[in-house]
Amino acid sequence: MARVWQQISMARSYLTISLIAVLSAAAVAGCSSSSQGEPPCFPPKFSANPSSVRTGEEVTVSASDAQCNPRYGENARIKITVTDFSGGKVIETTAPMNDAGGFTYTFRVPPEAAAGEGTIAAYPYDIDWCDDTGRNNRADEAAPAFTLVSCAMPQEPITILP
C-alpha cells in the first residue's frame, strides 16, 4: 500500500512540474499584448463622406487619431484604394497620415468609375497594419518583416450613382 501512495505522490509531482512548464512557456510565447507593456493598438476606424456620389464629385476619407499609441512615425502614409461596381480599382494612392493614425484625404470620383456599389479601403501603408494581437511591431528596435495576417480588409461602402 505504501508503494501505491509513493507512486501517486510521484505522479502528482510530475503533473505539477508539467503544469508549471506549460504556464511558463505560454508566458514566454507572448501572452502579453506588447513587448513594451502597452495595451493592444489597432489602426483607427475611418469614414467616407458622402457615401453616395456621382462621377466628378468629391469624397473625403478620414480617421481621427487612435486612442492608443500606434507609433506610425513622422513619415507615415495611408494607402487608399477605391474599387467600383465592376471590381476595377479606380483610385489607388497613398496620402500622409500622422503618428497616431489620423488622416484626411479628398478625391474626385473618376468619370470611368462604374455605377453601383463599390468599396473604399484605407490602411496604414507599408507596415504590419493587421496584427491580430494589436501588438505594436513598429516600436521594436529591429526592422520587422511586413506580413499581412488573417484579418478582414478595413473597408467602407461607396455608391456611385449613374
C-alpha atoms as one frame of an Amber mdcrd trajectory, in Angstrom:
protein
   0.000   0.000   0.000   2.867   2.378   0.789   4.242   1.794  -2.671   0.905
   2.827  -4.268   0.899   6.094  -2.255   4.501   6.710  -3.293   3.543   6.293
  -6.991   0.530   8.633  -6.577   2.728  11.229  -4.884   5.316  10.933  -7.658
   2.594  11.301 -10.334   1.300  14.474  -8.625   4.816  15.914  -8.623   5.233
  15.228 -12.342   1.810  16.753 -13.051   2.665  19.884 -11.043   6.016  20.277
 -12.803   4.340  19.793 -16.209   1.684  22.389 -15.415   4.309  24.915 -14.319
   6.291  24.269 -17.527   3.214  24.789 -19.730   2.241  28.035 -17.979   5.812
  29.328 -18.171   6.020  28.533 -21.881   2.730  30.393 -22.505   4.041  33.469
 -20.723   7.287  33.445 -22.697   5.449  32.829 -26.003   3.703  36.189 -25.843
   0.602  36.186 -23.702   1.263  39.882 -23.183  -0.007  42.134 -25.949   3.162
  44.136 -26.460   6.867  43.882 -25.895   6.648  47.401 -24.451   3.929  46.507
 -21.945   1.387  48.681 -23.794  -2.185  47.524 -24.461  -3.183  46.317 -27.952
  -3.308  49.137 -30.516  -5.205  48.832 -33.782  -5.488  51.409 -36.594  -8.381
  53.839 -36.019 -11.615  53.270 -37.931 -12.095  55.538 -40.940 -15.151  57.003
 -42.631 -16.062  58.205 -46.115 -18.311  61.181 -46.689 -20.549  61.300 -48.623
 -21.220  57.604 -49.132 -23.240  58.165 -52.343 -21.800  60.283 -55.176 -21.796
  60.826 -58.915 -18.653  60.739 -61.008 -16.770  64.015 -60.752 -17.957  64.665
 -57.182 -15.654  64.736 -54.163 -15.411  62.196 -51.336 -13.435  62.738 -48.125
 -11.934  59.740 -46.388 -10.733  60.406 -42.836  -9.877  58.938 -39.451  -9.347
  60.533 -36.069  -6.240  59.711 -34.057  -6.186  56.277 -32.421  -6.999  56.167
 -28.715  -3.728  54.273 -28.167  -0.190  54.888 -29.402   0.341  53.064 -32.718
   3.634  54.922 -33.377   3.342  55.053 -37.153   6.153  57.605 -37.382   6.575
  61.089 -38.804   6.587  59.900 -42.443   3.578  57.576 -42.114   1.297  57.046
 -45.112  -2.204  55.681 -45.522  -2.976  53.531 -48.584  -6.372  54.266 -50.114
  -7.986  52.089 -52.758 -11.370  52.800 -54.343 -12.995  49.923 -56.187 -16.077
  50.474 -58.357 -19.052  48.196 -59.067 -17.155  46.297 -61.784 -14.387  45.445
 -59.296 -11.911  47.759 -61.010  -9.575  49.910 -58.932 -10.368  53.475 -59.924
  -8.102  55.049 -57.295  -5.029  53.533 -55.666  -2.819  56.012 -53.858  -1.136
  56.903 -50.596  -1.621  60.032 -48.522   0.002  61.482 -45.392  -1.049  60.044
 -42.025   0.065  61.279 -38.613   1.892  59.226 -35.974  -1.409  58.369 -34.247
  -3.148  57.194 -37.448  -5.246  60.284 -38.136  -5.619  61.410 -41.757  -7.858
  63.224 -44.230  -7.815  62.560 -47.970 -10.222  64.026 -50.534 -10.627  62.701
 -54.082 -12.894  63.160 -57.088 -14.662  60.056 -58.359 -13.200  59.492 -61.841
 -15.555  59.525 -64.849 -14.602  55.922 -65.743 -15.934  54.573 -62.394 -18.756
  52.058 -62.961 -22.043  52.989 -61.305 -23.229  50.823 -58.406 -21.894  49.616
 -55.067 -18.152  49.866 -54.586 -15.706  49.998 -51.693 -13.097  52.261 -50.202
 -10.225  50.558 -48.379  -7.812  52.535 -46.198  -4.992  51.085 -44.130  -1.501
  52.072 -42.951   0.901  51.738 -45.880   3.984  49.501 -45.830   3.656  48.387
 -42.214   2.198  45.396 -40.374  -1.235  47.024 -40.101  -3.098  43.792 -39.431
  -1.564  42.142 -36.379  -4.389  40.071 -34.838  -2.996  40.727 -31.347  -2.718
  44.513 -31.717   0.965  44.244 -30.785   2.971  47.292 -31.827   5.519  45.841
 -34.266   6.781  49.296 -35.186   8.078  50.171 -31.714  10.704  47.415 -31.656
  14.321  48.299 -32.361  14.777  45.762 -35.171  13.090  46.330 -38.520  10.194
  43.831 -38.726   9.287  41.772 -41.774   5.944  43.073 -43.034   3.446  40.293
 -43.494  -0.316  40.582 -43.674  -2.006  38.107 -41.352  -5.517  36.722 -41.330
  -7.965  39.579 -40.920 -10.512  41.470 -42.936  -9.505  44.427 -45.069 -10.876
  47.621 -43.464 -13.448  48.914 -45.968 -16.341  51.329 -46.241 -19.062  51.129
 -48.904 -19.477  53.779 -51.568 -22.350  54.063 -54.022 -21.508  55.606 -57.371
 -24.730  56.967 -58.825 -25.461  56.924 -62.572
